Amino acid sequence: MSKNRSETAANDDPARKQRLSVLAKAPADRLKTLWDAWCVRSGVPDHDILRTPEIGTVMVRGRAGATGAPFNLGEITVTRCSVRLSTGHIGHGYVQGRDKRASLAAAMIDALAQSDQADAVDDMVVEPLQLEAEANVASRAAKAAATKVEFFTMVRGDN
């Protein structure tokens, strides 16, 4: 199966790949809140919906110990959407769960991030989501570290 131009561009651009990852993993309510703030500030860009938001499932794969052979862990629900701005930029949005509005917001953000508004949309939407995700990871790591148990062995003199 051949890839279309926008899929190839997404795979070749590490910044876009990172942005799509942040959008896909973001809490839907927070994503919609930041998108609504963008729309109040800048307005909703003229766009055509190429793929209406639709709900489906994807297979999640795992690895035992993060290094073993991959196996099918199970399915999760995702919602996807694709848009084209009047400028011709195409955006895709995939989000976990069944939130059609969040997938539309992610697609619009992806399309805007390819336009001349890239810096503004990154500053106002993507970076806050990234920072919140990093803070969440750090918080979880700190909670896990607090439960860490240190084991040690004392040497007995009879050996």
SERO-984684 format. One record per residue: residue in one letter; chain; y, z, x of N, C-alpha, C, O in turn. Coordinates in Angstrom, 1 decimal, padded with zeros to 4 digits. Example, Ala and Ser with C-alpha at 12.3 -4.5 7.8 and 13.67 -1.06 7.14 Angstrom:
2
{r 'A', 'A', {-005.7, 007.8, 013.2}, {-004.5, 007.8, 012.3}, {-003.3, 007.8, 013.2}, {-003.3, 008.5, 014.2}},
{r 'S', 'A', {-002.2, 007.1, 012.8}, {-001.1, 007.1, 013.7}, {000.0, 007.9, 012.9}, {001.1, 008.0, 013.4}},
# end
This chain:
159
{r 'M', 'A', {-001.2, 000.0, 000.8}, {000.0, 000.0, 000.0}, {001.2, 000.0, 000.9}, {001.3, 000.8, 001.8}},
{r 'S', 'A', {002.1, -000.9, 000.7}, {003.3, -001.0, 001.5}, {004.4, 000.0, 001.0}, {004.5, 000.2, -000.2}},
{r 'K', 'A', {005.2, 000.4, 001.9}, {006.3, 001.3, 001.5}, {007.6, 000.5, 001.2}, {007.8, -000.5, 001.9}},
{r 'N', 'A', {008.3, 001.0, 000.2}, {009.6, 000.3, 000.0}, {010.6, 000.8, 001.0}, {010.4, 001.7, 001.8}},
{r 'R', 'A', {011.8, 000.2, 001.0}, {012.8, 000.4, 002.0}, {013.3, 001.9, 002.0}, {013.5, 002.5, 003.0}},
{r 'S', 'A', {013.5, 002.4, 000.8}, {014.0, 003.8, 000.7}, {013.0, 004.8, 001.2}, {013.3, 005.9, 001.8}},
{r 'E', 'A', {011.7, 004.6, 000.9}, {010.7, 005.5, 001.4}, {010.6, 005.5, 003.0}, {010.5, 006.5, 003.6}},
{r 'T', 'A', {010.7, 004.3, 003.5}, {010.7, 004.1, 005.0}, {011.9, 004.8, 005.6}, {011.8, 005.5, 006.6}},
{r 'A', 'A', {013.1, 004.7, 004.9}, {014.3, 005.3, 005.4}, {014.1, 006.8, 005.4}, {014.6, 007.5, 006.3}},
{r 'A', 'A', {013.5, 007.4, 004.3}, {013.4, 008.8, 004.2}, {012.4, 009.3, 005.3}, {012.7, 010.4, 005.9}},
{r 'N', 'A', {011.4, 008.6, 005.6}, {010.5, 009.0, 006.7}, {011.1, 008.9, 008.1}, {010.7, 009.6, 009.0}},
{r 'D', 'A', {012.0, 007.9, 008.3}, {012.6, 007.7, 009.6}, {013.8, 008.6, 009.9}, {014.2, 008.7, 011.0}},
{r 'D', 'A', {014.3, 009.2, 008.8}, {015.5, 010.1, 009.0}, {015.1, 011.6, 008.9}, {014.9, 012.1, 007.8}},
{r 'P', 'A', {015.1, 012.2, 010.0}, {014.7, 013.6, 010.0}, {015.6, 014.5, 009.2}, {015.2, 015.5, 008.5}},
{r 'A', 'A', {016.9, 014.2, 009.2}, {017.9, 015.0, 008.4}, {017.6, 014.8, 006.9}, {017.7, 015.8, 006.2}},
{r 'R', 'A', {017.3, 013.6, 006.5}, {017.0, 013.4, 005.1}, {015.7, 014.1, 004.7}, {015.5, 014.7, 003.6}},
{r 'K', 'A', {014.7, 014.0, 005.6}, {013.4, 014.7, 005.3}, {013.6, 016.2, 005.2}, {013.0, 016.8, 004.3}},
{r 'Q', 'A', {014.4, 016.8, 006.0}, {014.7, 018.2, 005.9}, {015.4, 018.5, 004.6}, {015.1, 019.5, 004.0}},
{r 'R', 'A', {016.4, 017.7, 004.3}, {017.2, 017.9, 003.1}, {016.3, 017.8, 001.8}, {016.4, 018.7, 000.9}},
{r 'L', 'A', {015.4, 016.8, 001.8}, {014.5, 016.7, 000.6}, {013.5, 017.9, 000.6}, {013.2, 018.4, -000.5}},
{r 'S', 'A', {013.1, 018.4, 001.7}, {012.3, 019.6, 001.8}, {013.0, 020.8, 001.2}, {012.4, 021.6, 000.4}},
{r 'V', 'A', {014.3, 021.0, 001.6}, {015.1, 022.1, 001.1}, {015.2, 022.0, -000.4}, {015.1, 023.0, -001.1}},
{r 'L', 'A', {015.6, 020.8, -000.9}, {015.7, 020.6, -002.3}, {014.5, 020.9, -003.1}, {014.5, 021.5, -004.2}},
{r 'A', 'A', {013.3, 020.4, -002.6}, {012.1, 020.6, -003.3}, {011.6, 022.0, -003.4}, {011.0, 022.4, -004.3}},
{r 'K', 'A', {011.9, 022.8, -002.4}, {011.5, 024.2, -002.3}, {012.5, 025.2, -002.9}, {012.2, 026.3, -003.1}},
{r 'A', 'A', {013.7, 024.7, -003.3}, {014.7, 025.6, -003.8}, {014.4, 026.1, -005.2}, {013.8, 025.4, -006.0}},
{r 'P', 'A', {014.8, 027.3, -005.5}, {014.6, 027.8, -006.9}, {015.4, 026.9, -007.8}, {016.6, 026.6, -007.6}},
{r 'A', 'A', {014.8, 026.5, -008.9}, {015.4, 025.5, -009.8}, {016.8, 026.0, -010.4}, {017.7, 025.3, -010.4}},
{r 'D', 'A', {016.8, 027.3, -010.7}, {018.1, 027.8, -011.3}, {019.2, 027.8, -010.2}, {020.3, 027.4, -010.6}},
{r 'R', 'A', {018.9, 028.1, -009.0}, {019.9, 028.1, -007.9}, {020.4, 026.6, -007.7}, {021.5, 026.4, -007.5}},
{r 'L', 'A', {019.4, 025.7, -007.6}, {019.7, 024.3, -007.4}, {020.6, 023.8, -008.5}, {021.6, 023.1, -008.2}},
{r 'K', 'A', {020.3, 024.1, -009.7}, {021.2, 023.6, -010.9}, {022.6, 024.3, -010.8}, {023.5, 023.6, -011.1}},
{r 'T', 'A', {022.6, 025.5, -010.4}, {023.9, 026.2, -010.3}, {024.8, 025.5, -009.3}, {026.0, 025.2, -009.6}},
{r 'L', 'A', {024.3, 025.2, -008.1}, {025.0, 024.6, -007.1}, {025.4, 023.1, -007.5}, {026.5, 022.7, -007.2}},
{r 'W', 'A', {024.5, 022.4, -008.2}, {024.8, 021.1, -008.6}, {025.9, 021.1, -009.7}, {026.8, 020.3, -009.6}},
{r 'D', 'A', {025.8, 022.1, -010.6}, {026.9, 022.2, -011.6}, {028.3, 022.5, -011.0}, {029.3, 021.9, -011.4}},
{r 'A', 'A', {028.3, 023.3, -009.9}, {029.5, 023.6, -009.2}, {030.0, 022.3, -008.5}, {031.2, 022.0, -008.5}},
{r 'W', 'A', {029.1, 021.5, -008.0}, {029.5, 020.2, -007.4}, {030.1, 019.3, -008.5}, {031.2, 018.7, -008.2}},
{r 'C', 'A', {029.5, 019.2, -009.6}, {030.0, 018.4, -010.7}, {031.4, 018.8, -011.2}, {032.2, 018.0, -011.6}},
{r 'V', 'A', {031.6, 020.1, -011.3}, {032.9, 020.6, -011.7}, {034.0, 020.2, -010.7}, {035.1, 019.8, -011.0}},
{r 'R', 'A', {033.6, 020.3, -009.4}, {034.6, 020.0, -008.3}, {034.8, 018.5, -008.2}, {036.0, 018.0, -008.1}},
{r 'S', 'A', {033.7, 017.7, -008.2}, {033.8, 016.3, -007.9}, {033.5, 015.3, -009.0}, {033.8, 014.1, -008.9}},
{r 'G', 'A', {033.0, 015.9, -010.1}, {032.6, 015.0, -011.2}, {031.2, 014.5, -011.0}, {030.6, 014.4, -009.9}},
{r 'V', 'A', {030.5, 014.0, -012.1}, {029.2, 013.4, -012.0}, {029.4, 012.0, -011.6}, {030.1, 011.2, -012.3}},
{r 'P', 'A', {028.7, 011.6, -010.5}, {028.9, 010.2, -010.1}, {028.2, 009.2, -011.1}, {027.3, 009.6, -011.7}},
{r 'D', 'A', {028.8, 008.0, -011.1}, {028.2, 007.0, -012.0}, {026.8, 006.6, -011.4}, {026.7, 006.4, -010.2}},
{r 'H', 'A', {025.8, 006.6, -012.2}, {024.5, 006.3, -011.7}, {023.6, 005.7, -012.8}, {023.9, 005.7, -014.0}},
{r 'D', 'A', {022.5, 005.1, -012.4}, {021.5, 004.6, -013.3}, {020.2, 005.4, -012.9}, {019.9, 005.7, -011.8}},
{r 'I', 'A', {019.4, 005.7, -013.9}, {018.2, 006.4, -013.7}, {017.1, 005.4, -013.5}, {016.8, 004.6, -014.4}},
{r 'L', 'A', {016.5, 005.4, -012.4}, {015.4, 004.4, -012.1}, {014.1, 005.0, -012.6}, {013.3, 004.2, -013.1}},
{r 'R', 'A', {013.9, 006.3, -012.4}, {012.7, 006.9, -012.9}, {013.1, 008.2, -013.6}, {013.6, 009.1, -013.0}},
{r 'T', 'A', {012.9, 008.2, -014.9}, {013.3, 009.4, -015.7}, {012.5, 010.6, -015.2}, {011.4, 010.4, -014.7}},
{r 'P', 'A', {013.1, 011.8, -015.3}, {012.3, 012.9, -014.9}, {011.0, 013.0, -015.6}, {010.9, 013.0, -016.8}},
{r 'E', 'A', {009.9, 013.1, -014.8}, {008.6, 013.2, -015.3}, {007.8, 014.3, -014.6}, {007.9, 014.5, -013.4}},
{r 'I', 'A', {006.9, 014.9, -015.4}, {006.1, 016.1, -014.9}, {004.7, 015.6, -014.6}, {004.1, 014.8, -015.3}},
{r 'G', 'A', {004.2, 016.1, -013.5}, {002.9, 015.8, -013.1}, {002.3, 016.8, -012.2}, {002.9, 017.9, -012.1}},
{r 'T', 'A', {001.2, 016.6, -011.5}, {000.6, 017.5, -010.6}, {000.4, 016.9, -009.3}, {000.2, 015.6, -009.2}},
{r 'V', 'A', {000.4, 017.7, -008.2}, {000.0, 017.2, -006.9}, {-001.0, 018.2, -006.3}, {-001.0, 019.4, -006.6}},
{r 'M', 'A', {-001.9, 017.7, -005.5}, {-002.9, 018.5, -004.8}, {-002.3, 019.2, -003.6}, {-001.6, 018.5, -002.8}},
{r 'V', 'A', {-002.5, 020.5, -003.5}, {-002.1, 021.2, -002.4}, {-003.2, 021.4, -001.4}, {-004.3, 021.8, -001.9}},
{r 'R', 'A', {-003.0, 021.1, -000.2}, {-004.1, 021.2, 000.8}, {-003.8, 022.4, 001.7}, {-002.6, 022.7, 002.0}},
{r 'G', 'A', {-004.8, 023.0, 002.2}, {-004.7, 024.2, 003.1}, {-005.6, 024.0, 004.3}, {-006.4, 023.1, 004.3}},
{r 'R', 'A', {-005.4, 025.0, 005.2}, {-006.3, 025.0, 006.4}, {-006.6, 026.5, 006.6}, {-005.8, 027.4, 006.5}},
{r 'A', 'A', {-007.9, 026.7, 006.8}, {-008.3, 028.1, 007.1}, {-007.7, 028.6, 008.4}, {-007.9, 027.9, 009.4}},
{r 'G', 'A', {-007.0, 029.7, 008.3}, {-006.3, 030.2, 009.6}, {-005.2, 029.3, 010.1}, {-004.8, 029.4, 011.2}},
{r 'A', 'A', {-004.8, 028.3, 009.2}, {-003.7, 027.4, 009.6}, {-004.1, 026.4, 010.7}, {-003.3, 025.6, 011.1}},
{r 'T', 'A', {-005.4, 026.4, 011.1}, {-005.8, 025.5, 012.2}, {-007.1, 024.9, 011.9}, {-007.5, 023.9, 012.5}},
{r 'G', 'A', {-007.8, 025.3, 010.8}, {-009.2, 024.8, 010.5}, {-009.1, 023.4, 009.8}, {-008.0, 022.8, 009.7}},
{r 'A', 'A', {-010.2, 023.0, 009.4}, {-010.3, 021.7, 008.7}, {-009.6, 021.8, 007.4}, {-009.7, 022.8, 006.7}},
{r 'P', 'A', {-008.8, 020.8, 007.0}, {-008.1, 020.8, 005.7}, {-009.1, 020.8, 004.5}, {-010.2, 020.3, 004.5}},
{r 'F', 'A', {-008.6, 021.5, 003.5}, {-009.4, 021.6, 002.2}, {-008.4, 021.6, 001.0}, {-007.3, 021.9, 001.2}},
{r 'N', 'A', {-008.9, 021.1, -000.1}, {-008.1, 021.1, -001.3}, {-008.0, 022.5, -001.9}, {-009.0, 023.1, -002.3}},
{r 'L', 'A', {-006.8, 023.0, -001.9}, {-006.6, 024.4, -002.4}, {-006.4, 024.4, -003.9}, {-007.0, 025.3, -004.5}},
{r 'G', 'A', {-005.7, 023.5, -004.5}, {-005.5, 023.4, -005.9}, {-004.4, 022.5, -006.2}, {-003.8, 021.9, -005.3}},
{r 'E', 'A', {-004.0, 022.5, -007.5}, {-002.9, 021.6, -007.9}, {-001.7, 022.5, -008.3}, {-001.8, 023.6, -008.8}},
{r 'I', 'A', {-000.5, 021.9, -008.1}, {000.7, 022.5, -008.6}, {001.5, 021.5, -009.4}, {001.3, 020.3, -009.2}},
{r 'T', 'A', {002.3, 022.0, -010.3}, {003.1, 021.1, -011.2}, {004.4, 020.8, -010.5}, {005.0, 021.7, -009.9}},
{r 'V', 'A', {004.7, 019.5, -010.5}, {006.0, 019.0, -009.9}, {006.7, 018.1, -010.9}, {006.0, 017.6, -011.8}},
{r 'T', 'A', {008.0, 018.0, -010.8}, {008.8, 017.1, -011.6}, {009.5, 016.2, -010.6}, {010.1, 016.6, -009.6}},
{r 'R', 'A', {009.5, 014.9, -010.9}, {010.1, 013.9, -010.0}, {011.1, 013.0, -010.8}, {011.0, 012.9, -012.0}},
{r 'C', 'A', {012.1, 012.5, -010.1}, {013.1, 011.7, -010.7}, {013.7, 010.8, -009.6}, {013.7, 011.1, -008.4}},
{r 'S', 'A', {014.2, 009.6, -010.0}, {014.8, 008.7, -009.0}, {016.1, 008.1, -009.7}, {016.1, 007.7, -010.9}},
{r 'V', 'A', {017.2, 008.0, -008.9}, {018.4, 007.5, -009.4}, {019.0, 006.5, -008.4}, {018.7, 006.5, -007.2}},
{r 'R', 'A', {019.9, 005.7, -008.9}, {020.7, 004.8, -008.1}, {022.2, 005.0, -008.4}, {022.6, 004.8, -009.6}},
{r 'L', 'A', {023.0, 005.3, -007.5}, {024.4, 005.5, -007.7}, {025.1, 004.1, -007.8}, {024.5, 003.1, -007.4}},
{r 'S', 'A', {026.2, 004.1, -008.4}, {027.0, 002.8, -008.5}, {027.3, 002.2, -007.1}, {027.6, 001.0, -007.0}},
{r 'T', 'A', {027.2, 003.0, -006.1}, {027.4, 002.5, -004.7}, {026.2, 001.9, -004.2}, {026.2, 001.2, -003.1}},
{r 'G', 'A', {025.1, 002.0, -004.9}, {023.8, 001.4, -004.4}, {022.9, 002.3, -003.7}, {021.7, 002.0, -003.5}},
{r 'H', 'A', {023.3, 003.5, -003.5}, {022.4, 004.5, -002.8}, {021.4, 005.0, -003.8}, {021.7, 005.4, -004.9}},
{r 'I', 'A', {020.1, 005.1, -003.3}, {019.0, 005.5, -004.1}, {018.6, 006.9, -003.7}, {018.4, 007.2, -002.5}},
{r 'G', 'A', {018.4, 007.8, -004.7}, {018.0, 009.2, -004.4}, {016.7, 009.5, -005.1}, {016.5, 009.0, -006.2}},
{r 'H', 'A', {015.9, 010.3, -004.5}, {014.7, 010.8, -005.1}, {014.7, 012.3, -005.2}, {015.1, 013.0, -004.2}},
{r 'G', 'A', {014.1, 012.9, -006.2}, {014.1, 014.3, -006.3}, {012.7, 014.8, -006.8}, {012.2, 014.3, -007.8}},
{r 'Y', 'A', {012.1, 015.6, -006.1}, {010.8, 016.3, -006.4}, {011.1, 017.8, -006.4}, {011.6, 018.3, -005.4}},
{r 'V', 'A', {010.7, 018.5, -007.4}, {010.9, 019.9, -007.5}, {009.6, 020.5, -008.0}, {008.9, 019.9, -008.8}},
{r 'Q', 'A', {009.3, 021.8, -007.5}, {008.1, 022.5, -008.1}, {008.4, 022.9, -009.5}, {009.5, 023.4, -009.8}},
{r 'G', 'A', {007.5, 022.8, -010.3}, {007.6, 023.3, -011.7}, {007.9, 022.2, -012.7}, {007.7, 021.0, -012.4}},
{r 'R', 'A', {008.4, 022.6, -013.8}, {008.6, 021.6, -014.9}, {010.1, 021.4, -015.3}, {010.4, 021.2, -016.5}},
{r 'D', 'A', {010.9, 021.6, -014.4}, {012.4, 021.5, -014.7}, {012.9, 020.1, -014.4}, {013.2, 019.7, -013.3}},
{r 'K', 'A', {013.1, 019.4, -015.5}, {013.6, 018.0, -015.4}, {015.0, 017.9, -014.9}, {015.3, 017.0, -014.1}},
{r 'R', 'A', {015.8, 018.9, -015.3}, {017.2, 018.8, -014.9}, {017.3, 019.1, -013.4}, {018.2, 018.5, -012.7}},
{r 'A', 'A', {016.5, 020.0, -012.9}, {016.5, 020.3, -011.4}, {016.1, 019.0, -010.6}, {016.6, 018.8, -009.6}},
{r 'S', 'A', {015.1, 018.3, -011.1}, {014.7, 017.1, -010.4}, {015.8, 016.0, -010.4}, {016.0, 015.3, -009.4}},
{r 'L', 'A', {016.5, 015.9, -011.5}, {017.6, 015.0, -011.6}, {018.7, 015.4, -010.6}, {019.3, 014.6, -009.9}},
{r 'A', 'A', {019.0, 016.7, -010.6}, {020.0, 017.2, -009.6}, {019.6, 016.9, -008.2}, {020.4, 016.5, -007.4}},
{r 'A', 'A', {018.3, 017.1, -007.9}, {017.8, 016.9, -006.5}, {018.0, 015.4, -006.2}, {018.3, 015.0, -005.0}},
{r 'A', 'A', {017.6, 014.5, -007.1}, {017.8, 013.1, -006.9}, {019.2, 012.7, -006.7}, {019.5, 011.9, -005.8}},
{r 'M', 'A', {020.1, 013.2, -007.5}, {021.6, 012.9, -007.3}, {022.1, 013.4, -006.0}, {022.8, 012.7, -005.3}},
{r 'I', 'A', {021.7, 014.6, -005.6}, {022.1, 015.2, -004.3}, {021.6, 014.3, -003.1}, {022.3, 014.0, -002.2}},
{r 'D', 'A', {020.3, 013.9, -003.2}, {019.7, 013.0, -002.2}, {020.5, 011.7, -002.1}, {020.8, 011.2, -001.0}},
{r 'A', 'A', {020.9, 011.1, -003.2}, {021.6, 009.9, -003.2}, {023.0, 010.1, -002.6}, {023.5, 009.3, -001.8}},
{r 'L', 'A', {023.7, 011.1, -003.1}, {025.1, 011.4, -002.6}, {025.0, 011.7, -001.1}, {026.0, 011.4, -000.4}},
{r 'A', 'A', {024.0, 012.3, -000.6}, {023.9, 012.7, 000.8}, {023.7, 011.4, 001.7}, {023.9, 011.5, 002.9}},
{r 'Q', 'A', {023.5, 010.3, 001.1}, {023.4, 009.0, 001.9}, {024.7, 008.3, 001.8}, {024.8, 007.2, 002.5}},
{r 'S', 'A', {025.6, 008.8, 001.0}, {026.9, 008.1, 000.8}, {028.0, 008.7, 001.8}, {027.7, 009.5, 002.7}},
{r 'D', 'A', {029.2, 008.3, 001.5}, {030.3, 008.9, 002.3}, {030.6, 010.3, 001.9}, {031.5, 010.9, 002.6}},
{r 'Q', 'A', {029.9, 010.9, 000.9}, {030.1, 012.3, 000.5}, {029.1, 013.2, 001.1}, {028.9, 014.3, 000.7}},
{r 'A', 'A', {028.3, 012.7, 002.1}, {027.2, 013.4, 002.7}, {027.6, 014.8, 003.3}, {027.0, 015.8, 003.0}},
{r 'D', 'A', {028.7, 014.9, 004.0}, {029.1, 016.1, 004.6}, {029.5, 017.1, 003.5}, {029.1, 018.3, 003.6}},
{r 'A', 'A', {030.2, 016.7, 002.5}, {030.6, 017.6, 001.4}, {029.4, 018.1, 000.7}, {029.4, 019.3, 000.3}},
{r 'V', 'A', {028.5, 017.2, 000.3}, {027.3, 017.7, -000.5}, {026.4, 018.6, 000.4}, {025.8, 019.5, -000.1}},
{r 'D', 'A', {026.3, 018.3, 001.7}, {025.6, 019.2, 002.5}, {026.2, 020.6, 002.6}, {025.5, 021.6, 002.5}},
{r 'D', 'A', {027.5, 020.6, 002.8}, {028.2, 021.9, 002.9}, {028.2, 022.7, 001.6}, {028.0, 023.9, 001.6}},
{r 'M', 'A', {028.3, 022.0, 000.5}, {028.4, 022.8, -000.8}, {027.1, 023.1, -001.5}, {027.0, 024.0, -002.2}},
{r 'V', 'A', {026.0, 022.3, -001.2}, {024.8, 022.4, -001.9}, {023.6, 022.7, -001.0}, {022.9, 023.7, -001.1}},
{r 'V', 'A', {023.4, 021.8, 000.0}, {022.2, 021.9, 000.8}, {022.2, 023.1, 001.8}, {021.2, 023.8, 001.9}},
{r 'E', 'A', {023.3, 023.3, 002.5}, {023.4, 024.4, 003.5}, {023.2, 025.7, 002.8}, {022.5, 026.6, 003.3}},
{r 'P', 'A', {023.9, 026.0, 001.7}, {023.6, 027.3, 001.0}, {022.1, 027.5, 000.6}, {021.6, 028.6, 000.8}},
{r 'L', 'A', {021.5, 026.5, 000.2}, {020.1, 026.6, -000.2}, {019.2, 026.8, 001.1}, {018.3, 027.6, 001.0}},
{r 'Q', 'A', {019.6, 026.2, 002.2}, {018.8, 026.4, 003.4}, {019.0, 027.8, 003.9}, {018.0, 028.4, 004.4}},
{r 'L', 'A', {020.2, 028.3, 003.9}, {020.5, 029.6, 004.4}, {019.8, 030.7, 003.5}, {019.3, 031.7, 004.1}},
{r 'E', 'A', {019.8, 030.5, 002.2}, {019.1, 031.4, 001.3}, {017.6, 031.4, 001.6}, {016.9, 032.4, 001.6}},
{r 'A', 'A', {017.0, 030.2, 001.8}, {015.6, 030.1, 002.1}, {015.3, 030.8, 003.4}, {014.3, 031.5, 003.5}},
{r 'E', 'A', {016.1, 030.6, 004.5}, {015.9, 031.3, 005.7}, {016.0, 032.8, 005.6}, {015.2, 033.6, 006.2}},
{r 'A', 'A', {017.0, 033.3, 004.8}, {017.1, 034.7, 004.6}, {015.9, 035.3, 003.8}, {015.5, 036.4, 004.1}},
{r 'N', 'A', {015.4, 034.5, 002.9}, {014.2, 034.9, 002.2}, {013.0, 035.1, 003.1}, {012.2, 036.0, 003.0}},
{r 'V', 'A', {012.8, 034.1, 004.0}, {011.7, 034.1, 005.0}, {011.9, 035.4, 005.9}, {010.9, 036.1, 006.1}},
{r 'A', 'A', {013.1, 035.6, 006.3}, {013.3, 036.8, 007.2}, {013.0, 038.1, 006.5}, {012.5, 039.0, 007.1}},
{r 'S', 'A', {013.4, 038.1, 005.2}, {013.2, 039.4, 004.4}, {011.7, 039.6, 004.2}, {011.2, 040.7, 004.4}},
{r 'R', 'A', {011.0, 038.5, 003.9}, {009.5, 038.7, 003.8}, {008.9, 039.1, 005.1}, {007.9, 039.9, 005.1}},
{r 'A', 'A', {009.3, 038.5, 006.2}, {008.8, 038.9, 007.5}, {009.0, 040.3, 007.8}, {008.2, 041.0, 008.4}},
{r 'A', 'A', {010.2, 040.8, 007.5}, {010.6, 042.2, 007.8}, {009.7, 043.1, 006.9}, {009.3, 044.2, 007.4}},
{r 'K', 'A', {009.5, 042.8, 005.7}, {008.6, 043.6, 004.8}, {007.2, 043.6, 005.3}, {006.6, 044.7, 005.3}},
{r 'A', 'A', {006.7, 042.5, 005.8}, {005.4, 042.5, 006.4}, {005.3, 043.3, 007.7}, {004.3, 043.9, 007.9}},
{r 'A', 'A', {006.3, 043.2, 008.5}, {006.3, 043.9, 009.8}, {006.3, 045.4, 009.5}, {005.8, 046.1, 010.3}},
{r 'A', 'A', {006.9, 045.8, 008.4}, {007.0, 047.3, 008.2}, {005.6, 047.8, 007.8}, {005.4, 049.0, 008.0}},
{r 'T', 'A', {004.7, 047.0, 007.4}, {003.4, 047.5, 007.1}, {002.4, 047.3, 008.2}, {001.2, 047.5, 008.1}},
{r 'K', 'A', {002.9, 046.8, 009.4}, {002.0, 046.5, 010.5}, {001.4, 047.8, 011.1}, {002.1, 048.8, 011.2}},
{r 'V', 'A', {000.1, 047.8, 011.4}, {-000.5, 049.0, 011.9}, {-000.9, 048.7, 013.3}, {-001.6, 047.6, 013.6}},
{r 'E', 'A', {-000.6, 049.6, 014.2}, {-001.0, 049.4, 015.6}, {-002.3, 050.2, 015.9}, {-002.3, 051.4, 015.6}},
{r 'F', 'A', {-003.3, 049.5, 016.4}, {-004.5, 050.2, 016.8}, {-004.6, 050.3, 018.3}, {-004.2, 049.4, 019.0}},
{r 'F', 'A', {-005.1, 051.4, 018.7}, {-005.3, 051.6, 020.1}, {-006.6, 052.4, 020.4}, {-007.1, 053.0, 019.5}},
{r 'T', 'A', {-007.1, 052.3, 021.6}, {-008.3, 053.0, 021.9}, {-008.0, 054.0, 023.1}, {-007.3, 053.6, 024.0}},
{r 'M', 'A', {-008.5, 055.2, 022.9}, {-008.3, 056.2, 024.0}, {-009.6, 056.1, 024.8}, {-010.7, 056.1, 024.2}},
{r 'V', 'A', {-009.5, 056.2, 026.1}, {-010.6, 056.2, 027.0}, {-011.2, 057.6, 027.1}, {-010.4, 058.5, 027.4}},
{r 'R', 'A', {-012.4, 057.7, 026.8}, {-013.1, 059.0, 026.9}, {-013.6, 059.1, 028.3}, {-014.0, 058.1, 028.9}},
{r 'G', 'A', {-013.7, 060.3, 028.9}, {-014.1, 060.5, 030.2}, {-015.6, 060.4, 030.5}, {-016.0, 060.6, 031.6}},
{r 'D', 'A', {-016.4, 060.3, 029.4}, {-017.9, 060.4, 029.7}, {-018.5, 059.0, 030.0}, {-019.7, 059.0, 030.0}},
{r 'N', 'A', {-017.8, 058.0, 030.1}, {-018.4, 056.7, 030.4}, {-018.3, 056.4, 031.9}, {-018.8, 055.3, 032.3}},
# end
